Protein backbone atom coordinates (compact mmCIF):
# COMPACT_ATOMS: atom_id res chain seq x y z
CA UNK A 1 0.00 0.00 0.00
CA UNK A 2 3.01 2.31 -0.19
CA UNK A 3 1.70 3.89 -3.39
CA UNK A 4 -1.85 4.50 -2.15
CA UNK A 5 -1.54 8.24 -2.51
CA UNK A 6 -0.24 8.06 -6.06
CA UNK A 7 -2.57 5.29 -7.22
CA UNK A 8 -5.66 7.14 -5.95
CA UNK A 9 -4.57 10.63 -6.91
CA UNK A 10 -6.90 10.69 -9.91
CA UNK A 11 -9.77 10.41 -7.41
CA UNK A 12 -8.40 13.13 -5.18
CA UNK A 13 -7.87 10.68 -2.31
CA UNK A 14 -4.69 10.39 -0.29
CA UNK A 15 -4.32 7.77 2.43
CA UNK A 16 -1.63 8.68 4.94
CA UNK A 17 -0.07 5.67 6.63
CA UNK A 18 2.99 7.43 7.93
CA UNK A 19 3.33 10.85 9.44
CA UNK A 20 6.25 11.59 7.13
CA UNK A 21 4.29 11.19 3.90
CA UNK A 22 3.48 14.49 2.27
CA UNK A 23 1.41 14.71 -0.92
CA UNK A 24 1.63 18.09 -2.57
CA UNK A 25 -1.20 19.80 -4.43
CA UNK A 26 -1.86 18.18 -7.79
CA UNK A 27 -2.05 21.39 -9.77
CA UNK A 28 -1.28 25.02 -9.13
CA UNK A 29 -4.90 25.87 -9.91
CA UNK A 30 -5.93 23.99 -6.76
CA UNK A 31 -3.71 25.98 -4.41
CA UNK A 32 -6.53 28.27 -3.30
CA UNK A 33 -8.94 25.47 -2.37
CA UNK A 34 -10.06 25.73 1.22
CA UNK A 35 -9.30 22.82 3.54
CA UNK A 36 -11.22 21.45 6.48
CA UNK A 37 -10.79 18.90 9.24
CA UNK A 38 -13.46 16.39 10.26
CA UNK A 39 -12.70 15.28 13.83
CA UNK A 40 -14.48 11.97 14.45
CA UNK A 41 -15.10 10.17 17.72
CA UNK A 42 -17.18 7.09 18.47
CA UNK A 43 -20.49 8.53 19.59
CA UNK A 44 -23.04 8.84 22.36
CA UNK A 45 -26.80 8.62 22.85
CA UNK A 46 -28.81 11.84 22.95
CA UNK A 47 -29.64 11.25 26.60
CA UNK A 48 -29.29 8.54 29.26
CA UNK A 49 -32.95 7.56 28.72
CA UNK A 50 -33.36 3.89 27.71
CA UNK A 51 -35.09 4.78 24.42
CA UNK A 52 -32.17 7.00 23.33
CA UNK A 53 -29.62 4.45 24.49
CA UNK A 54 -31.45 1.73 22.54
CA UNK A 55 -31.41 3.85 19.37
CA UNK A 56 -27.68 4.48 19.79
CA UNK A 57 -26.84 0.84 20.54
CA UNK A 58 -28.80 -0.34 17.52
CA UNK A 59 -26.81 1.92 15.21
CA UNK A 60 -23.52 0.97 16.86
CA UNK A 61 -24.09 -2.79 17.01
CA UNK A 62 -25.54 -2.92 13.48
CA UNK A 63 -22.17 -1.88 12.05
CA UNK A 64 -20.61 -4.96 10.38
CA UNK A 65 -17.17 -3.57 11.24
CA UNK A 66 -18.02 -3.76 14.95
CA UNK A 67 -19.65 -7.19 14.97
CA UNK A 68 -18.11 -9.45 12.34
CA UNK A 69 -20.82 -12.08 12.14
CA UNK A 70 -23.15 -13.13 9.30
CA UNK A 71 -26.17 -10.85 9.47
CA UNK A 72 -28.57 -13.80 9.31
CA UNK A 73 -27.12 -14.98 12.63
CA UNK A 74 -26.55 -11.59 14.24
CA UNK A 75 -29.90 -9.87 13.60
CA UNK A 76 -31.98 -12.26 15.77
CA UNK A 77 -29.45 -11.94 18.60
CA UNK A 78 -29.28 -8.15 18.34
CA UNK A 79 -32.97 -7.40 17.91
CA UNK A 80 -34.40 -10.31 19.86
CA UNK A 81 -32.09 -10.36 22.86
CA UNK A 82 -29.51 -7.56 23.21
CA UNK A 83 -31.73 -4.58 22.38
CA UNK A 84 -34.37 -5.86 24.80
CA UNK A 85 -31.93 -6.21 27.71
CA UNK A 86 -28.87 -4.02 27.34
CA UNK A 87 -30.41 -0.52 26.83
CA UNK A 88 -31.76 -0.26 30.40
CA UNK A 89 -28.51 -1.49 31.91
CA UNK A 90 -26.45 0.86 29.73
CA UNK A 91 -28.84 3.72 30.51
CA UNK A 92 -28.13 3.31 34.23
CA UNK A 93 -24.41 3.45 33.47
CA UNK A 94 -24.80 6.59 31.35
CA UNK A 95 -26.85 8.22 34.10
CA UNK A 96 -23.88 7.89 36.46
CA UNK A 97 -21.59 9.97 34.26
CA UNK A 98 -24.02 12.37 32.54
CA UNK A 99 -23.59 15.96 33.65
CA UNK A 100 -25.33 19.30 33.18
CA UNK A 101 -23.59 19.83 29.85
CA UNK A 102 -24.59 16.40 28.58
CA UNK A 103 -22.53 13.41 27.52
CA UNK A 104 -18.88 13.79 28.61
CA UNK A 105 -17.62 12.35 25.31
CA UNK A 106 -19.59 14.89 23.30
CA UNK A 107 -18.59 17.76 25.59
CA UNK A 108 -14.90 16.87 25.35
CA UNK A 109 -14.97 16.30 21.59
CA UNK A 110 -16.68 19.62 20.91
CA UNK A 111 -14.14 21.32 23.17
CA UNK A 112 -11.33 19.66 21.22
CA UNK A 113 -12.79 20.88 17.93
CA UNK A 114 -13.12 24.44 19.28
CA UNK A 115 -9.56 24.42 20.62
CA UNK A 116 -8.15 23.01 17.40
CA UNK A 117 -10.03 25.64 15.42
CA UNK A 118 -8.36 28.34 17.49
CA UNK A 119 -4.93 26.81 16.91
CA UNK A 120 -5.41 26.30 13.18
CA UNK A 121 -6.76 29.78 12.50
CA UNK A 122 -9.10 30.96 9.78
CA UNK A 123 -7.35 29.09 6.98
CA UNK A 124 -8.86 25.81 8.18
CA UNK A 125 -12.41 24.89 9.22
CA UNK A 126 -12.70 22.29 12.00
CA UNK A 127 -15.90 20.33 12.58
CA UNK A 128 -16.60 17.56 15.09
CA UNK A 129 -18.69 14.50 14.28
CA UNK A 130 -19.64 11.17 15.81
CA UNK A 131 -19.55 7.84 14.02
CA UNK A 132 -22.78 6.89 15.77
CA UNK A 133 -25.35 9.34 17.07
CA UNK A 134 -25.15 13.13 16.79
CA UNK A 135 -23.61 15.26 15.43
CA UNK A 136 -23.39 12.81 12.54
CA UNK A 137 -20.64 12.44 9.97
CA UNK A 138 -23.19 13.40 7.33
CA UNK A 139 -23.88 16.64 9.17
CA UNK A 140 -20.15 17.30 9.61
CA UNK A 141 -19.42 16.88 5.92
CA UNK A 142 -22.28 19.21 4.99
CA UNK A 143 -20.92 21.87 7.36
CA UNK A 144 -17.45 21.63 5.84
CA UNK A 145 -18.75 21.79 2.30
CA UNK A 146 -21.04 24.70 3.18
CA UNK A 147 -17.92 26.48 4.44
CA UNK A 148 -16.38 26.01 1.00
CA UNK A 149 -13.99 23.20 1.93
CA UNK A 150 -12.96 21.33 -1.20
CA UNK A 151 -10.27 19.40 0.68
CA UNK A 152 -11.01 17.47 3.85
CA UNK A 153 -8.71 15.74 6.32
CA UNK A 154 -10.66 12.93 7.99
CA UNK A 155 -9.20 12.76 11.51
CA UNK A 156 -10.57 9.90 13.65
CA UNK A 157 -9.61 10.48 17.28
CA UNK A 158 -8.42 6.89 17.73
CA UNK A 159 -4.65 6.73 18.35
CA UNK A 160 -4.50 3.02 17.48
CA UNK A 161 -5.97 1.80 14.19
CA UNK A 162 -8.69 -0.83 14.16
CA UNK A 163 -11.14 -1.88 11.50
CA UNK A 164 -13.83 -1.53 14.18
CA UNK A 165 -13.13 2.17 14.71
CA UNK A 166 -10.90 3.95 12.20
CA UNK A 167 -12.00 1.93 9.17
CA UNK A 168 -15.64 2.25 10.19
CA UNK A 169 -15.27 6.04 10.30
CA UNK A 170 -13.81 6.00 6.80
CA UNK A 171 -16.68 3.77 5.65
CA UNK A 172 -19.20 6.32 6.88
CA UNK A 173 -17.44 9.21 5.13
CA UNK A 174 -17.24 7.37 1.82
CA UNK A 175 -20.84 6.16 2.11
CA UNK A 176 -22.04 9.72 2.52
CA UNK A 177 -19.95 11.02 -0.39
CA UNK A 178 -21.24 8.27 -2.68
CA UNK A 179 -24.50 10.21 -2.83
CA UNK A 180 -22.80 13.33 -4.17
CA UNK A 181 -21.89 14.18 -7.72
CA UNK A 182 -18.91 16.37 -6.82
CA UNK A 183 -16.79 15.06 -3.98
CA UNK A 184 -13.96 16.85 -2.16
CA UNK A 185 -10.37 15.71 -2.08
CA UNK A 186 -9.80 13.50 0.95
CA UNK A 187 -6.92 12.59 3.21
CA UNK A 188 -7.45 9.91 5.80
CA UNK A 189 -5.38 9.89 9.00
CA UNK A 190 -5.04 6.26 10.03
CA UNK A 191 -3.22 6.28 13.38
CA UNK A 192 -0.86 8.08 15.73
CA UNK A 193 -0.23 5.42 18.37
CA UNK A 194 3.55 6.00 18.43
CA UNK A 195 3.65 9.71 17.66
CA UNK A 196 6.37 11.17 19.94
CA UNK A 197 4.23 14.17 20.84
CA UNK A 198 1.31 11.97 21.84
CA UNK A 199 3.50 9.70 23.95
CA UNK A 200 5.10 12.70 25.65
CA UNK A 201 1.72 14.30 26.39
CA UNK A 202 0.51 11.07 28.02
CA UNK A 203 3.73 10.66 29.98
CA UNK A 204 3.56 14.24 31.24
CA UNK A 205 -0.07 13.78 32.27
CA UNK A 206 0.86 10.68 34.27
CA UNK A 207 3.87 12.38 35.87
CA UNK A 208 1.84 15.43 36.84
CA UNK A 209 -0.84 13.24 38.40
CA UNK A 210 1.75 11.26 40.35
CA UNK A 211 3.40 14.44 41.62
CA UNK A 212 0.12 15.16 43.41
CA UNK A 213 -1.03 11.65 44.31
CA UNK A 214 2.19 9.70 44.64
CA UNK A 215 3.40 6.70 42.66
CA UNK A 216 1.46 3.40 42.74
CA UNK A 217 2.66 -0.14 43.26
CA UNK A 218 1.51 -0.81 39.69
CA UNK A 219 0.55 1.43 36.76
CA UNK A 220 -1.93 -0.13 34.34
CA UNK A 221 -2.29 0.85 30.68
CA UNK A 222 -5.79 -0.36 29.82
CA UNK A 223 -7.25 -0.42 26.28
CA UNK A 224 -10.62 -1.27 24.83
CA UNK A 225 -10.71 -4.98 24.04
CA UNK A 226 -11.46 -6.83 20.81
CA UNK A 227 -12.27 -10.46 20.04
CA UNK A 228 -9.01 -12.34 19.56
CA UNK A 229 -10.14 -13.52 16.12
CA UNK A 230 -10.08 -9.90 14.87
CA UNK A 231 -6.38 -9.69 15.68
CA UNK A 232 -5.81 -13.16 14.23
CA UNK A 233 -7.42 -11.96 10.99
CA UNK A 234 -4.89 -9.13 10.71
CA UNK A 235 -6.29 -6.18 12.66
CA UNK A 236 -3.14 -4.32 13.88
CA UNK A 237 -4.88 -2.80 16.89
CA UNK A 238 -3.39 -5.06 19.58
CA UNK A 239 0.15 -4.66 18.27
CA UNK A 240 -0.23 -0.90 18.19
CA UNK A 241 -1.62 -0.83 21.74
CA UNK A 242 1.40 -2.81 22.90
CA UNK A 243 3.72 -0.37 21.14
CA UNK A 244 2.00 2.57 22.86
CA UNK A 245 2.43 0.92 26.26
CA UNK A 246 6.09 0.15 25.68
CA UNK A 247 6.76 3.70 24.48
CA UNK A 248 4.98 5.11 27.53
CA UNK A 249 6.88 2.87 29.94
CA UNK A 250 10.13 3.98 28.33
CA UNK A 251 9.18 7.66 28.51
CA UNK A 252 8.39 7.24 32.21
CA UNK A 253 11.56 5.21 32.90
CA UNK A 254 9.52 2.31 34.29
CA UNK A 255 10.94 -1.15 34.73
CA UNK A 256 8.88 -4.20 33.78
CA UNK A 257 7.62 -4.78 37.33
CA UNK A 258 6.12 -1.29 37.60
CA UNK A 259 3.55 -1.43 34.78
CA UNK A 260 1.02 -3.74 33.14
CA UNK A 261 -0.73 -3.77 29.76
CA UNK A 262 -4.40 -4.89 29.83
CA UNK A 263 -7.71 -4.84 27.91
CA UNK A 264 -11.15 -3.86 29.18
CA UNK A 265 -14.80 -4.28 28.09
CA UNK A 266 -14.74 -8.00 27.37
CA UNK A 267 -18.11 -9.29 26.12
CA UNK A 268 -19.56 -12.66 25.21
CA UNK A 269 -18.02 -16.10 25.51
CA UNK A 270 -15.46 -16.08 22.72
CA UNK A 271 -11.78 -15.32 23.52
CA UNK A 272 -10.88 -11.64 23.65
CA UNK A 273 -7.54 -9.87 23.80
CA UNK A 274 -5.85 -10.55 27.09
CA UNK A 275 -5.02 -10.03 29.89
CA UNK A 276 -8.39 -8.63 30.94
CA UNK A 277 -8.22 -5.51 33.11
CA UNK A 278 -10.73 -6.77 35.70
CA UNK A 279 -8.99 -10.15 36.04
CA UNK A 280 -5.61 -8.43 36.36
CA UNK A 281 -6.89 -6.19 39.14
CA UNK A 282 -8.16 -9.18 41.11
CA UNK A 283 -4.85 -10.97 40.67
CA UNK A 284 -2.84 -7.92 41.72
CA UNK A 285 -4.93 -7.47 44.86
CA UNK A 286 -4.60 -11.17 45.70
CA UNK A 287 -0.81 -10.88 45.43
CA UNK A 288 -0.69 -7.99 47.90
CA UNK A 289 -0.57 -5.03 45.50
CA UNK A 290 -2.23 -2.29 47.51
CA UNK A 291 -2.13 0.75 45.22
CA UNK A 292 -2.84 0.88 41.49
CA UNK A 293 -3.26 3.72 39.04
CA UNK A 294 -4.84 3.18 35.64
CA UNK A 295 -4.91 5.20 32.43
CA UNK A 296 -6.53 4.48 29.05
CA UNK A 297 -4.07 5.52 26.29
CA UNK A 298 -6.43 4.40 23.52
CA UNK A 299 -9.00 7.10 24.29
CA UNK A 300 -8.62 10.73 23.25
CA UNK A 301 -11.48 11.80 25.53
CA UNK A 302 -13.22 10.51 28.61
CA UNK A 303 -16.46 8.64 27.95
CA UNK A 304 -18.75 5.98 29.41
CA UNK A 305 -16.06 3.34 29.19
CA UNK A 306 -13.40 5.31 31.05
CA UNK A 307 -15.60 7.14 33.55
CA UNK A 308 -18.01 4.35 34.49
CA UNK A 309 -16.32 1.05 33.68
CA UNK A 310 -12.72 1.96 34.52
CA UNK A 311 -13.08 4.70 37.14
CA UNK A 312 -16.07 3.15 38.96
CA UNK A 313 -16.66 -0.53 38.21
CA UNK A 314 -13.04 -1.59 38.19
CA UNK A 315 -12.38 0.38 41.35
CA UNK A 316 -14.91 -1.82 43.11
CA UNK A 317 -13.33 -4.93 41.59
CA UNK A 318 -9.92 -4.01 42.99
CA UNK A 319 -11.08 -2.91 46.42
CA UNK A 320 -13.37 -5.89 46.92
CA UNK A 321 -10.49 -8.20 46.01
CA UNK A 322 -8.38 -6.71 48.81
CA UNK A 323 -6.72 -3.72 47.18
CA UNK A 324 -6.32 -0.55 49.22
CA UNK A 325 -6.07 2.40 46.84
CA UNK A 326 -7.33 2.72 43.25
CA UNK A 327 -6.90 5.82 41.09
CA UNK A 328 -7.97 6.61 37.53
CA UNK A 329 -5.86 9.08 35.54
CA UNK A 330 -8.14 11.02 33.14
CA UNK A 331 -7.77 11.12 29.38
CA UNK A 332 -6.00 14.07 27.78
CA UNK A 333 -9.33 15.55 26.64
CA UNK A 334 -8.90 19.20 25.54
CA UNK A 335 -5.76 19.87 27.59
CA UNK A 336 -3.22 22.26 26.11
CA UNK A 337 -0.64 19.50 25.64
CA UNK A 338 -3.12 17.28 23.83
CA UNK A 339 -4.36 20.05 21.58
CA UNK A 340 -0.80 20.89 20.58
CA UNK A 341 -0.36 17.25 19.56
CA UNK A 342 -3.55 17.28 17.50
CA UNK A 343 -2.52 20.56 15.87
CA UNK A 344 0.90 19.18 14.94
CA UNK A 345 -0.65 16.03 13.50
CA UNK A 346 -3.20 18.02 11.53
CA UNK A 347 -0.61 20.37 10.06
CA UNK A 348 1.64 17.42 9.16
CA UNK A 349 -1.13 15.61 7.35
CA UNK A 350 -2.38 18.79 5.69
CA UNK A 351 1.07 19.33 4.14
CA UNK A 352 0.74 20.91 0.69
CA UNK A 353 -2.85 21.96 1.32
CA UNK A 354 -2.12 24.99 3.50
C-alpha positions in Angstrom: 0.0 0.0 0.0 3.0 2.3 -0.2 1.7 3.9 -3.4 -1.8 4.5 -2.1 -1.5 8.2 -2.5 -0.2 8.1 -6.1 -2.6 5.3 -7.2 -5.7 7.1 -6.0 -4.6 10.6 -6.9 -6.9 10.7 -9.9 -9.8 10.4 -7.4 -8.4 13.1 -5.2 -7.9 10.7 -2.3 -4.7 10.4 -0.3 -4.3 7.8 2.4 -1.6 8.7 4.9 -0.1 5.7 6.6 3.0 7.4 7.9 3.3 10.9 9.4 6.2 11.6 7.1 4.3 11.2 3.9 3.5 14.5 2.3 1.4 14.7 -0.9 1.6 18.1 -2.6 -1.2 19.8 -4.4 -1.9 18.2 -7.8 -2.1 21.4 -9.8 -1.3 25.0 -9.1 -4.9 25.9 -9.9 -5.9 24.0 -6.8 -3.7 26.0 -4.4 -6.5 28.3 -3.3 -8.9 25.5 -2.4 -10.1 25.7 1.2 -9.3 22.8 3.5 -11.2 21.5 6.5 -10.8 18.9 9.2 -13.5 16.4 10.3 -12.7 15.3 13.8 -14.5 12.0 14.5 -15.1 10.2 17.7 -17.2 7.1 18.5 -20.5 8.5 19.6 -23.0 8.8 22.4 -26.8 8.6 22.8 -28.8 11.8 22.9 -29.6 11.2 26.6 -29.3 8.5 29.3 -32.9 7.6 28.7 -33.4 3.9 27.7 -35.1 4.8 24.4 -32.2 7.0 23.3 -29.6 4.5 24.5 -31.5 1.7 22.5 -31.4 3.9 19.4 -27.7 4.5 19.8 -26.8 0.8 20.5 -28.8 -0.3 17.5 -26.8 1.9 15.2 -23.5 1.0 16.9 -24.1 -2.8 17.0 -25.5 -2.9 13.5 -22.2 -1.9 12.1 -20.6 -5.0 10.4 -17.2 -3.6 11.2 -18.0 -3.8 14.9 -19.7 -7.2 15.0 -18.1 -9.5 12.3 -20.8 -12.1 12.1 -23.2 -13.1 9.3 -26.2 -10.8 9.5 -28.6 -13.8 9.3 -27.1 -15.0 12.6 -26.6 -11.6 14.2 -29.9 -9.9 13.6 -32.0 -12.3 15.8 -29.4 -11.9 18.6 -29.3 -8.2 18.3 -33.0 -7.4 17.9 -34.4 -10.3 19.9 -32.1 -10.4 22.9 -29.5 -7.6 23.2 -31.7 -4.6 22.4 -34.4 -5.9 24.8 -31.9 -6.2 27.7 -28.9 -4.0 27.3 -30.4 -0.5 26.8 -31.8 -0.3 30.4 -28.5 -1.5 31.9 -26.4 0.9 29.7 -28.8 3.7 30.5 -28.1 3.3 34.2 -24.4 3.4 33.5 -24.8 6.6 31.3 -26.8 8.2 34.1 -23.9 7.9 36.5 -21.6 10.0 34.3 -24.0 12.4 32.5 -23.6 16.0 33.7 -25.3 19.3 33.2 -23.6 19.8 29.9 -24.6 16.4 28.6 -22.5 13.4 27.5 -18.9 13.8 28.6 -17.6 12.3 25.3 -19.6 14.9 23.3 -18.6 17.8 25.6 -14.9 16.9 25.4 -15.0 16.3 21.6 -16.7 19.6 20.9 -14.1 21.3 23.2 -11.3 19.7 21.2 -12.8 20.9 17.9 -13.1 24.4 19.3 -9.6 24.4 20.6 -8.1 23.0 17.4 -10.0 25.6 15.4 -8.4 28.3 17.5 -4.9 26.8 16.9 -5.4 26.3 13.2 -6.8 29.8 12.5 -9.1 31.0 9.8 -7.3 29.1 7.0 -8.9 25.8 8.2 -12.4 24.9 9.2 -12.7 22.3 12.0 -15.9 20.3 12.6 -16.6 17.6 15.1 -18.7 14.5 14.3 -19.6 11.2 15.8 -19.5 7.8 14.0 -22.8 6.9 15.8 -25.3 9.3 17.1 -25.2 13.1 16.8 -23.6 15.3 15.4 -23.4 12.8 12.5 -20.6 12.4 10.0 -23.2 13.4 7.3 -23.9 16.6 9.2 -20.2 17.3 9.6 -19.4 16.9 5.9 -22.3 19.2 5.0 -20.9 21.9 7.4 -17.5 21.6 5.8 -18.7 21.8 2.3 -21.0 24.7 3.2 -17.9 26.5 4.4 -16.4 26.0 1.0 -14.0 23.2 1.9 -13.0 21.3 -1.2 -10.3 19.4 0.7 -11.0 17.5 3.8 -8.7 15.7 6.3 -10.7 12.9 8.0 -9.2 12.8 11.5 -10.6 9.9 13.6 -9.6 10.5 17.3 -8.4 6.9 17.7 -4.6 6.7 18.4 -4.5 3.0 17.5 -6.0 1.8 14.2 -8.7 -0.8 14.2 -11.1 -1.9 11.5 -13.8 -1.5 14.2 -13.1 2.2 14.7 -10.9 4.0 12.2 -12.0 1.9 9.2 -15.6 2.3 10.2 -15.3 6.0 10.3 -13.8 6.0 6.8 -16.7 3.8 5.7 -19.2 6.3 6.9 -17.4 9.2 5.1 -17.2 7.4 1.8 -20.8 6.2 2.1 -22.0 9.7 2.5 -20.0 11.0 -0.4 -21.2 8.3 -2.7 -24.5 10.2 -2.8 -22.8 13.3 -4.2 -21.9 14.2 -7.7 -18.9 16.4 -6.8 -16.8 15.1 -4.0 -14.0 16.9 -2.2 -10.4 15.7 -2.1 -9.8 13.5 1.0 -6.9 12.6 3.2 -7.4 9.9 5.8 -5.4 9.9 9.0 -5.0 6.3 10.0 -3.2 6.3 13.4 -0.9 8.1 15.7 -0.2 5.4 18.4 3.5 6.0 18.4 3.7 9.7 17.7 6.4 11.2 19.9 4.2 14.2 20.8 1.3 12.0 21.8 3.5 9.7 24.0 5.1 12.7 25.7 1.7 14.3 26.4 0.5 11.1 28.0 3.7 10.7 30.0 3.6 14.2 31.2 -0.1 13.8 32.3 0.9 10.7 34.3 3.9 12.4 35.9 1.8 15.4 36.8 -0.8 13.2 38.4 1.8 11.3 40.4 3.4 14.4 41.6 0.1 15.2 43.4 -1.0 11.6 44.3 2.2 9.7 44.6 3.4 6.7 42.7 1.5 3.4 42.7 2.7 -0.1 43.3 1.5 -0.8 39.7 0.6 1.4 36.8 -1.9 -0.1 34.3 -2.3 0.9 30.7 -5.8 -0.4 29.8 -7.3 -0.4 26.3 -10.6 -1.3 24.8 -10.7 -5.0 24.0 -11.5 -6.8 20.8 -12.3 -10.5 20.0 -9.0 -12.3 19.6 -10.1 -13.5 16.1 -10.1 -9.9 14.9 -6.4 -9.7 15.7 -5.8 -13.2 14.2 -7.4 -12.0 11.0 -4.9 -9.1 10.7 -6.3 -6.2 12.7 -3.1 -4.3 13.9 -4.9 -2.8 16.9 -3.4 -5.1 19.6 0.2 -4.7 18.3 -0.2 -0.9 18.2 -1.6 -0.8 21.7 1.4 -2.8 22.9 3.7 -0.4 21.1 2.0 2.6 22.9 2.4 0.9 26.3 6.1 0.1 25.7 6.8 3.7 24.5 5.0 5.1 27.5 6.9 2.9 29.9 10.1 4.0 28.3 9.2 7.7 28.5 8.4 7.2 32.2 11.6 5.2 32.9 9.5 2.3 34.3 10.9 -1.2 34.7 8.9 -4.2 33.8 7.6 -4.8 37.3 6.1 -1.3 37.6 3.5 -1.4 34.8 1.0 -3.7 33.1 -0.7 -3.8 29.8 -4.4 -4.9 29.8 -7.7 -4.8 27.9 -11.2 -3.9 29.2 -14.8 -4.3 28.1 -14.7 -8.0 27.4 -18.1 -9.3 26.1 -19.6 -12.7 25.2 -18.0 -16.1 25.5 -15.5 -16.1 22.7 -11.8 -15.3 23.5 -10.9 -11.6 23.7 -7.5 -9.9 23.8 -5.8 -10.5 27.1 -5.0 -10.0 29.9 -8.4 -8.6 30.9 -8.2 -5.5 33.1 -10.7 -6.8 35.7 -9.0 -10.2 36.0 -5.6 -8.4 36.4 -6.9 -6.2 39.1 -8.2 -9.2 41.1 -4.8 -11.0 40.7 -2.8 -7.9 41.7 -4.9 -7.5 44.9 -4.6 -11.2 45.7 -0.8 -10.9 45.4 -0.7 -8.0 47.9 -0.6 -5.0 45.5 -2.2 -2.3 47.5 -2.1 0.8 45.2 -2.8 0.9 41.5 -3.3 3.7 39.0 -4.8 3.2 35.6 -4.9 5.2 32.4 -6.5 4.5 29.1 -4.1 5.5 26.3 -6.4 4.4 23.5 -9.0 7.1 24.3 -8.6 10.7 23.3 -11.5 11.8 25.5 -13.2 10.5 28.6 -16.5 8.6 28.0 -18.7 6.0 29.4 -16.1 3.3 29.2 -13.4 5.3 31.0 -15.6 7.1 33.5 -18.0 4.3 34.5 -16.3 1.0 33.7 -12.7 2.0 34.5 -13.1 4.7 37.1 -16.1 3.2 39.0 -16.7 -0.5 38.2 -13.0 -1.6 38.2 -12.4 0.4 41.4 -14.9 -1.8 43.1 -13.3 -4.9 41.6 -9.9 -4.0 43.0 -11.1 -2.9 46.4 -13.4 -5.9 46.9 -10.5 -8.2 46.0 -8.4 -6.7 48.8 -6.7 -3.7 47.2 -6.3 -0.5 49.2 -6.1 2.4 46.8 -7.3 2.7 43.3 -6.9 5.8 41.1 -8.0 6.6 37.5 -5.9 9.1 35.5 -8.1 11.0 33.1 -7.8 11.1 29.4 -6.0 14.1 27.8 -9.3 15.6 26.6 -8.9 19.2 25.5 -5.8 19.9 27.6 -3.2 22.3 26.1 -0.6 19.5 25.6 -3.1 17.3 23.8 -4.4 20.0 21.6 -0.8 20.9 20.6 -0.4 17.2 19.6 -3.6 17.3 17.5 -2.5 20.6 15.9 0.9 19.2 14.9 -0.6 16.0 13.5 -3.2 18.0 11.5 -0.6 20.4 10.1 1.6 17.4 9.2 -1.1 15.6 7.3 -2.4 18.8 5.7 1.1 19.3 4.1 0.7 20.9 0.7 -2.8 22.0 1.3 -2.1 25.0 3.5 
